[in-house]
Amino acid sequence: MMGVGAQTTPKYSGANKQRWQVVPMVQARKGAFFIDSQKGVGYDLQSDSGLYLEHTLGYGLGRADKDSDWRDGSDKLRGMGTINATLNTGIAAGWAISPWLILEAKAVLPLTASQGVNYRTSLTLIPLQSQEDNLSLQTSALFGDARYMQTWYGVNARQSVKSGYTTYSAAAGFYGVETDLTWSHQFTQHWGGALSTGYTWLDDHAADSPIVFRQNQLTATAAVTYTF
């Protein structure tokens, strides 16, 4: 499957302004191996009981300290420095309890930069599944270790001097909840479309940071897809 979408998303996690971007969509699978434009390249192992393991190799674009059209960033981050792009690996374990209920825990670890580890536990409901339509609702609890939280939400002494923000040490642990609702429809054998909306709430560990201007954030995506 290939596709392209238009997305509105916060300029960065905690920003109070949105940006528009074009989102490429690619999904392909051969046996246990797959390519996914969101996850990266990887493989999964599945059992008849619904238990599964997934390992992916992906890429994070980091964050700029100025406005950017292709990755997170804002002029409000001037003096904070750039968070470098990094190669990362994801490890997930899940259980498809039924065709409409999935539980999963996932960790994402950076490989080429020391940016800390983030985790999520998610519950996915799929109330509608047919040849033409698929509707899913996923809610995830978000966690980060101390280095991850400091990288994305902390302000050290040097950054404070350059940016003017007060210093802030972001504590490790739970930092938010993300909920996504996605509907996909197949118009013909090849052509389809998808609409999704996401809501993220940041807990105090992140929201108390001086670079966080909005605790509640929204994302929306509309896409056209083609299946070979």
PAZAPA-4460 file (N, C-alpha, C; in steps of 0.05 Angstrom, whole numbers, plus 32768, in hexadecimal, padded with zeros to 4 digits):
% residues 228
    n_x    n_y    n_z   ca_x   ca_y   ca_z    c_x    c_y    c_z   seq   type   mol
   8011   7FE8   8000   8000   8000   8000   8012   8019   8000     1      M     A
   800A   802C   7FF0   8017   8046   7FEF   8002   805C   7FF1     2      M     A
   800A   8072   7FFC   7FF7   8088   7FFE   8004   80A2   8006     3      G     A
   7FF4   80B7   8008   7FFE   80D1   8010   7FE7   80DF   8020     4      V     A
   7FEF   80ED   8035   7FDC   80FA   8046   7FE3   8116   804C     5      G     A
   7FD0   8125   8055   7FD4   8140   8060   7FCE   8140   807D     6      A     A
   7FE0   814B   808D   7FDE   8149   80AA   7FE3   8164   80B7     7      Q     A
   7FD2   816A   80CB   7FD7   8180   80DD   7FDF   8175   80F8     8      T     A
   7FF5   8180   8103   8000   8175   811B   800D   818C   812B     9      T     A
   8010   8189   8145   801F   819E   8154   803C   81A1   8149    10      P     A
   8046   81BA   814B   8061   81BE   8141   8076   81AD   8150    11      K     A
   8070   81A7   8169   8080   8194   8179   806F   818C   8191    12      Y     A
   8077   8178   81A0   8067   8170   81B7   8068   8186   81CC    13      S     A
   8050   8192   81D1   804E   81A8   81E3   8049   81C3   81D6    14      G     A
   804B   81C4   81BB   8047   81DD   81AD   802A   81E5   81AE    15      A     A
   8025   8200   81AB   800A   820A   81AA   8002   8213   818E    16      N     A
   8013   820C   817A   800D   8211   815E   8010   81F8   814D    17      K     A
   8001   81F7   8138   8000   81DF   8126   8011   81E5   810D    18      Q     A
   8017   81CF   80FF   8023   81D1   80E4   8017   81BC   80D2    19      R     A
   8017   81C1   80B8   800E   81AE   80A4   8025   81A0   8098    20      W     A
   8022   8187   8092   8037   8178   8084   802B   8162   8073    21      Q     A
   803A   815B   805E   8033   8144   804D   803F   812B   8059    22      V     A
   802F   8116   805B   8038   80FD   8068   8037   80E6   8053    23      V     A
   804E   80DB   804C   804E   80C4   803A   8046   80AB   804A    24      P     A
   8038   8099   803D   802F   8080   8049   8037   8068   8039    25      M     A
   8046   8056   8045   804F   803D   8037   804B   8026   804A    26      V     A
   803F   8010   8041   803D   7FF7   8050   8040   7FE0   803D    27      Q     A
   8052   7FCE   8044   8057   7FB6   8034   805F   7F9F   8047    28      A     A
   8057   7F87   8040   805E   7F70   8051   8064   7F57   8040    29      R     A
   8078   7F48   8049   807E   7F2E   803E   8084   7F1B   8055    30      K     A
   8070   7F0A   805A   8073   7EF8   8071   8073   7F08   808B    31      G     A
   8087   7F03   809C   808A   7F11   80B5   8097   7F2C   80B3    32      A     A
   80A2   7F32   809C   80B1   7F4B   8098   809F   7F61   808B    33      F     A
   80A3   7F7A   8094   8092   7F8F   808A   80A1   7FA9   8088    34      F     A
   8096   7FBC   8078   809F   7FD8   8077   8087   7FE9   807D    35      I     A
   808A   7FFC   808F   8074   800E   8096   8080   802A   809A    36      D     A
   8074   803E   808C   807F   8059   808D   807E   8065   80A9    37      S     A
   806D   805B   80BB   806C   8065   80D6   807F   8056   80E9    38      Q     A
   807F   803B   80E6   8090   802B   80F8   80AC   8027   80EF    39      K     A
   80B0   8025   80D4   80CA   801F   80C9   80CA   8004   80BC    40      G     A
   80E1   7FF6   80BC   80E2   7FDB   80B2   80E4   7FC8   80C9    41      V     A
   80D8   7FB0   80C7   80D8   7F9E   80DD   80CC   7F83   80D7    42      G     A
   80C8   7F74   80EC   80BC   7F59   80EA   80AC   7F54   8103    43      Y     A
   8098   7F42   8101   8089   7F3B   8118   8085   7F1C   8119    44      D     A
   8082   7F13   8131   807D   7EF6   8136   8062   7EF4   8144    45      L     A
   8050   7EE3   8139   8035   7EE1   8144   802F   7EC5   814A    46      Q     A
   8020   7EC1   8160   8017   7EA6   8168   7FF9   7EA3   8164    47      S     A
   7FF0   7E8A   8164   7FD3   7E85   8161   7FC2   7E90   8177    48      D     A
   7FCF   7E95   818F   7FC0   7E9F   81A6   7FBB   7EBD   81A4    49      S     A
   7FC8   7ECB   8190   7FC5   7EE7   818D   7FDD   7EF7   8198    50      G     A
   7FEF   7EE9   81A6   8007   7EF7   81B0   801A   7EFD   8199    51      L     A
   8028   7F13   819A   803A   7F1A   8185   8052   7F2A   818F    52      Y     A
   8068   7F29   8180   8080   7F3A   8185   8086   7F48   816C    53      L     A
   808F   7F61   816E   8096   7F71   8157   80B0   7F80   815B    54      E     A
   80C1   7F80   8147   80DB   7F8F   8149   80DD   7FA0   8130    55      H     A
   80E3   7FBA   8134   80E5   7FCD   811E   80FE   7FDD   811F    56      T     A
   8106   7FE7   8108   811D   7FF9   8106   8112   8012   80F8    57      L     A
   8113   8029   8106   8107   8041   80FB   8119   8059   80FD    58      G     A
   810E   8071   80F8   811D   8089   80F8   810D   80A0   8104    59      Y     A
   8119   80AE   8117   810C   80C5   8123   8118   80DE   8118    60      G     A
   8108   80F2   8111   8112   810A   8104   811D   811F   8118    61      L     A
   8119   811A   8132   8123   812E   8146   8112   8147   8147    62      G     A
   811E   815D   8150   810F   8176   8154   8122   818D   814E    63      R     A
   8118   81A1   813F   8127   81B9   8139   8121   81CF   814D    64      A     A
   8133   81E2   814F   812E   81F9   8161   8125   8211   8152    65      D     A
   8117   820B   813C   810A   8220   812B   80F3   8213   811C    66      K     A
   80E2   8223   8110   80CC   8218   8100   80D7   8206   80EA    67      D     A
   80C8   81F0   80E5   80D1   81DD   80D1   80B8   81D2   80C3    68      S     A
   80BB   81CD   80A9   80A5   81C2   8099   80A5   81A4   8099    69      D     A
   80BB   8197   80A1   80BD   817A   809D   80C2   816B   80B7    70      W     A
   80C6   8179   80CD   80CA   816B   80E7   80C1   817D   80FD    71      R     A
   80C0   8172   8115   80B8   8182   812C   80CC   819A   8130    72      D     A
   80C1   81B1   8138   80D2   81C8   813D   80C2   81E1   813E    73      G     A
   80CC   81F6   814B   80BE   820F   814E   80D2   8225   8155    74      S     A
   80CC   823D   814C   80DC   8254   8154   80DC   8259   8172    75      D     A
   80C8   824E   8180   80C7   8251   819D   80DC   8240   81AB    76      K     A
   80EA   822F   819C   80FF   821E   81A7   811B   8229   81A2    77      L     A
   811C   8242   8198   8136   824F   8193   8147   824E   81AC    78      R     A
   8160   8244   81A9   8172   8242   81C0   8171   8227   81CD    79      G     A
   815D   8216   81C7   815B   81FC   81D3   816D   81E7   81C5    80      M     A
   8176   81EE   81AD   8187   81DB   819E   8176   81C7   818F    81      G     A
   8183   81BA   817C   8175   81A6   816C   8178   818A   8178    82      T     A
   8162   817B   8178   8163   815F   817F   8168   814F   8165    83      I     A
   817E   8142   8164   8187   8135   814B   8174   811E   8143    84      N     A
   8172   811A   8129   8164   8103   811E   8173   80EA   8127    85      A     A
   8165   80D4   812A   8172   80BB   8134   8165   80A2   8129    86      T     A
   8175   808E   8125   816C   8073   811E   8162   8067   8138    87      L     A
   814B   8059   8138   8141   804D   8150   8137   8031   814B    88      N     A
   8134   8022   8160   8128   8007   815F   8110   8006   8172    89      T     A
   80FC   7FF8   8168   80E4   7FF5   8179   80DE   7FD8   817E    90      G     A
   80D7   7FD2   8197   80D1   7FB6   819F   80B5   7FB7   81AC    91      I     A
   80A3   7FA7   81A1   8087   7FA6   81AB   807F   7F8A   81B0    92      A     A
   806F   7F87   81C5   8062   7F6D   81CC   8044   7F73   81D0    93      A     A
   8034   7F62   81C3   8017   7F67   81C5   8007   7F4E   81C6    94      G     A
   7FED   7F52   81CA   7FDA   7F3C   81CB   7FC0   7F44   81BD    95      W     A
   7FBA   7F38   81A6   7FA1   7F3C   8199   7F8C   7F29   81A6    96      A     A
   7F7F   7F34   81BB   7F6C   7F24   81CA   7F55   7F1A   81B9    97      I     A
   7F4D   7F2B   81A6   7F38   7F24   8193   7F3D   7F34   817A    98      S     A
   7F2E   7F30   8164   7F32   7F40   814D   7F2D   7F5E   8151    99      P     A
   7F20   7F65   8167   7F19   7F81   816C   7F26   7F8E   8184   100      W     A
   7F38   7F7F   8192   7F45   7F89   81AA   7F62   7F80   81AB   101      L     A
   7F74   7F94   81AD   7F91   7F8F   81AD   7F9E   7F9E   81C4   102      I     A
   7FAF   7F91   81D3   7FC0   7F9D   81E7   7FDD   7F9C   81DF   103      L     A
   7FEC   7FB2   81E4   8008   7FB2   81DB   8019   7FC3   81EE   104      E     A
   8032   7FBB   81F1   8046   7FCC   81FF   805E   7FCE   81EC   105      A     A
   8069   7FE6   81EA   807F   7FEB   81D7   8094   7FFE   81E3   106      K     A
   80AD   7FF9   81DC   80C3   800A   81E3   80D2   8012   81CA   107      A     A
   80DA   802B   81C9   80EA   8036   81B2   8104   8040   81BD   108      V     A
   811A   8035   81B2   8135   803B   81BC   8145   8048   81A6   109      L     A
   8153   805F   81AB   8164   806C   8197   817D   805C   8193   110      P     A
   8187   805A   817B   81A0   804B   8175   81B7   805D   816E   111      L     A
   81B3   8075   8164   81C9   8086   815B   81CB   80A0   816A   112      T     A
   81BB   80A4   817F   81BD   80BB   8190   81B2   80B4   81AC   113      A     A
   81BE   80C0   81C0   81B6   80BA   81DC   819E   80CC   81E4   114      S     A
   8186   80C3   81DC   816F   80D4   81E1   815B   80C7   81F4   115      Q     A
   8161   80B0   81FF   8150   80A3   8212   813B   8091   8205   116      G     A
   812D   8083   8215   8119   806F   820C   80FD   8077   8212   117      V     A
   80EB   8074   81FF   80CF   8079   8205   80BF   8060   8202   118      N     A
   80AA   805E   8212   8099   8046   8213   807C   804E   8210   119      Y     A
   806C   803A   8208   804F   803F   8207   8041   8024   820C   120      R     A
   802A   8025   8219   8018   800F   821B   7FFE   8018   820E   121      T     A
   7FF3   8007   81FD   7FDB   800F   81EE   7FC5   7FFA   81EE   122      S     A
   7FAD   8004   81EB   7F96   7FF3   81E7   7F88   7FFC   81CE   123      L     A
   7F83   7FE9   81BC   7F76   7FF0   81A2   7F5C   7FE1   819F   124      T     A
   7F47   7FF0   8199   7F2C   7FE5   8193   7F27   7FE8   8176   125      L     A
   7F1D   7FD3   8169   7F16   7FD4   814C   7EF8   7FCC   814A   126      I     A
   7EE6   7FDF   814E   7EC9   7FD8   814E   7EBE   7FD2   8133   127      P     A
   7ECB   7FDB   811D   7EC1   7FD7   8102   7ED7   7FCC   80F0   128      L     A
   7ED2   7FB5   80E5   7EE4   7FA9   80D2   7ED4   7F9C   80BB   129      Q     A
   7ED9   7FA5   80A3   7ECC   7F99   808C   7EDE   7F9B   8074   130      S     A
   7ED6   7F92   805D   7EE7   7F94   8045   7EEA   7FB1   803D   131      Q     A
   7ED7   7FC2   8043   7ED8   7FDE   803B   7EE2   7FF1   8051   132      E     A
   7EDB   7FEB   806A   7EE0   7FFE   8080   7EEE   7FF1   8097   133      D     A
   7EFE   8002   80A4   7F0C   7FFA   80BD   7F0C   8012   80D0   134      N     A
   7F03   800F   80E8   7F02   8024   80FC   7F11   801B   8115   135      L     A
   7F25   802A   811D   7F34   8022   8135   7F37   803A   8148   136      S     A
   7F38   8033   8162   7F3C   8047   8177   7F52   803C   8189   137      L     A
   7F68   804C   818B   7F7F   8043   819B   7F85   8059   81B0   138      Q     A
   7F89   8050   81C9   7F92   8062   81DE   7FAB   8057   81EA   139      T     A
   7FBF   8069   81EF   7FD9   8061   81F8   7FE2   8072   820F   140      S     A
   7FEE   8065   8223   7FFC   8072   8239   8019   8076   8231   141      A     A
   8024   808E   8235   803F   8094   822C   8052   8097   8243   142      L     A
   806B   808B   8240   807F   808C   8255   809A   8092   8249   143      F     A
   80AC   809D   8259   80C7   80A2   8250   80DB   80A0   8267   144      G     A
   80F3   8097   8260   8108   8097   8275   8112   80B3   8279   145      D     A
   8124   80B7   828D   812D   80D1   8294   813B   80E0   827D   146      A     A
   814B   80D2   826D   8159   80DF   8257   8145   80E7   8241   147      R     A
   8132   80D6   823B   811E   80DD   8227   810E   80F6   822F   148      Y     A
   8105   80F6   8248   80F5   810D   8252   8105   8127   8252   149      M     A
   811F   8125   825A   812F   813D   825A   8135   8147   823E   150      Q     A
   8139   8134   822B   813E   813B   820F   8127   814B   8203   151      T     A
   810F   8142   8207   80F8   814E   81F9   80E9   8163   8209   152      W     A
   80EB   8162   8224   80DC   8175   8234   80ED   8185   8248   153      Y     A
   8105   817C   824D   8116   818A   8260   8124   81A3   8255   154      G     A
   812D   81B4   8267   813D   81CC   8260   8155   81CC   8273   155      V     A
   816D   81C8   8268   8185   81C8   8279   818F   81E5   827B   156      N     A
   81A5   81E8   828B   81AF   8203   8291   81B8   8212   8278   157      A     A
   81C5   8203   8266   81CF   8210   824D   81B7   8218   823C   158      R     A
   81A3   8207   8239   818C   820E   8229   817D   8225   8236   159      Q     A
   817C   8226   8250   816E   823C   825E   817B   8257   8257   160      S     A
   8196   8258   8257   81A4   8271   8251   819E   827A   8235   161      V     A
   819F   8267   8222   819C   826E   8205   817F   8273   81FE   162      K     A
   816C   8266   820B   8150   8269   8202   8140   827C   8214   163      S     A
   8148   8280   822C   8139   8291   823F   8125   8281   824F   164      G     A
   8121   8268   824A   810F   8257   825A   811D   824F   8274   165      Y     A
   810D   824C   8289   8118   8243   82A3   8120   8226   82A1   166      T     A
   8134   821E   82B1   813D   8202   82B0   8126   81F0   82B9   167      T     A
   8126   81D8   82AE   8111   81C4   82B6   811C   81A8   82B2   168      Y     A
   811A   8198   82C7   8122   817C   82C6   8108   816B   82C4   169      S     A
   8105   815E   82AD   80ED   814E   82A9   80F0   8133   82B5   170      A     A
   80DE   812B   82C7   80E0   8111   82D5   80D9   80FA   82C2   171      A     A
   80E5   80E3   82C7   80DF   80CB   82B7   80C4   80C0   82C0   172      A     A
   80B8   80B0   82AE   809F   80A3   82B4   8089   80AA   82A1   173      G     A
   8070   80A8   82AB   8058   80AE   829A   8058   80CB   8293   174      F     A
   8052   80D1   827A   8051   80EE   8272   803A   80F5   8260   175      Y     A
   8028   80E2   825A   8011   80EA   8249   8000   80D3   823F   176      G     A
   7FEB   80DB   8232   7FD8   80C7   8226   7FD3   80D0   8209   177      V     A
   7FD3   80BD   81F7   7FCE   80C3   81DB   7FB7   80B1   81D1   178      E     A
   7FA3   80BD   81C4   7F8C   80AF   81BA   7F88   80B5   819D   179      T     A
   7F85   80A0   818D   7F82   80A3   8170   7F6A   8094   8165   180      D     A
   7F5A   80A1   8154   7F43   8095   8147   7F49   8095   8129   181      L     A
   7F47   807E   811C   7F4E   807B   8100   7F38   806C   80F1   182      T     A
   7F30   8078   80DB   7F1C   806A   80C9   7F29   8068   80AD   183      W     A
   7F29   8050   80A2   7F32   804C   8087   7F1C   8040   8076   184      S     A
   7F1B   8048   805D   7F06   803E   804B   7F12   8037   8030   185      H     A
   7F0A   8020   8025   7F14   8017   800B   7EFF   801D   7FF7   186      Q     A
   7F04   8030   7FE5   7EF1   8038   7FD1   7EEF   8024   7FBA   187      F     A
   7F06   801A   7FB1   7F07   8006   7F9C   7F1B   7FF1   7FA5   188      T     A
   7F21   7FDE   7F93   7F35   7FCA   7F99   7F50   7FD6   7FA0   189      Q     A
   7F56   7FEC   7F93   7F71   7FF8   7F96   7F70   8012   7FA7   190      H     A
   7F5C   8023   7FA3   7F5C   803E   7FAF   7F4D   803E   7FC9   191      W     A
   7F59   804C   7FDC   7F4D   804F   7FF7   7F53   806A   8003   192      G     A
   7F49   806E   801B   7F4E   8087   8029   7F4E   8082   8047   193      G     A
   7F59   8095   8056   7F5A   8092   8073   7F58   80AE   8080   194      A     A
   7F4A   80AE   8096   7F48   80C6   80A7   7F4F   80BF   80C3   195      L     A
   7F5F   80CF   80D0   7F66   80C9   80EC   7F69   80E3   80FB   196      S     A
   7F63   80E1   8115   7F66   80F8   8127   7F73   80EE   8141   197      T     A
   7F85   80FD   814C   7F92   80F5   8164   7F91   810B   8179   198      G     A
   7F90   8103   8192   7F90   8116   81A9   7FA6   810D   81BD   199      Y     A
   7FB7   8120   81C4   7FCC   811A   81D8   7FC9   812C   81F0   200      T     A
   7FC9   8120   8208   7FC9   8130   8220   7FE3   812B   822F   201      W     A
   7FF1   8141   8236   800B   813F   8244   8007   8142   8262   202      L     A
   8012   812E   8270   8012   812F   828D   8025   8144   8298   203      D     A
   8025   8149   82B2   8035   815F   82BD   8053   815B   82B9   204      D     A
   805C   8142   82B8   8079   813E   82B3   8082   814C   829A   205      H     A
   8071   814D   8285   8077   815B   826D   806B   8177   826C   206      A     A
   8052   8179   8275   8043   8192   8273   804F   81A9   8284   207      A     A
   805D   81A2   8299   8069   81B7   82AA   8082   81C3   829E   208      D     A
   808C   81B8   8288   80A3   81C3   827A   809D   81DF   826F   209      S     A
   80B0   81F2   8271   80AB   820D   8266   80A8   820D   8247   210      P     A
   80B1   81F8   823A   80AE   81F7   821C   8093   81EB   8214   211      I     A
   8083   81E2   8227   8069   81D7   8221   8054   81ED   8225   212      V     A
   8047   81F4   820F   8034   820A   820F   8017   8200   820D   213      F     A
   8013   81E7   8206   7FF8   81DB   8205   7FF9   81BE   820E   214      R     A
   7FE9   81B8   8222   7FE8   819E   822E   7FD8   818A   821E   215      Q     A
   7FC4   8195   820F   7FB2   8184   81FF   7FB7   818A   81E1   216      N     A
   7FBD   8175   81D1   7FC5   817A   81B6   7FB6   8167   81A3   217      Q     A
   7FB1   8171   818A   7FA1   8162   8176   7FB2   815E   815D   218      L     A
   7FAD   8148   8150   7FB8   8141   8136   7FA2   8137   8124   219      T     A
   7FA2   813D   810B   7F8E   8133   80F8   7F9C   812D   80DD   220      A     A
   7F94   8117   80D0   7FA0   810E   80B7   7F8A   8105   80A4   221      T     A
   7F8D   810C   808B   7F7C   8102   8075   7F8E   80F7   8060   222      A     A
   7F89   80DE   8056   7F9B   80D2   8043   7F8D   80C3   802D   223      A     A
   7F9A   80C1   8017   7F91   80B0   8000   7FA5   809A   7FFD   224      V     A
   7F9B   8081   7FF9   7FAD   806A   7FF7   7FA8   805A   7FDE   225      T     A
   7FBC   804B   7FD6   7FBA   8039   7FBF   7FC6   801E   7FC6   226      Y     A
   7FB6   8009   7FC3   7FBF   7FEE   7FC9   7FC4   7FDF   7FAF   227      T     A
   7FDB   7FD3   7FAD   7FE2   7FC4   7F94   7FD6   7FA8   7F94   228      F     A
***
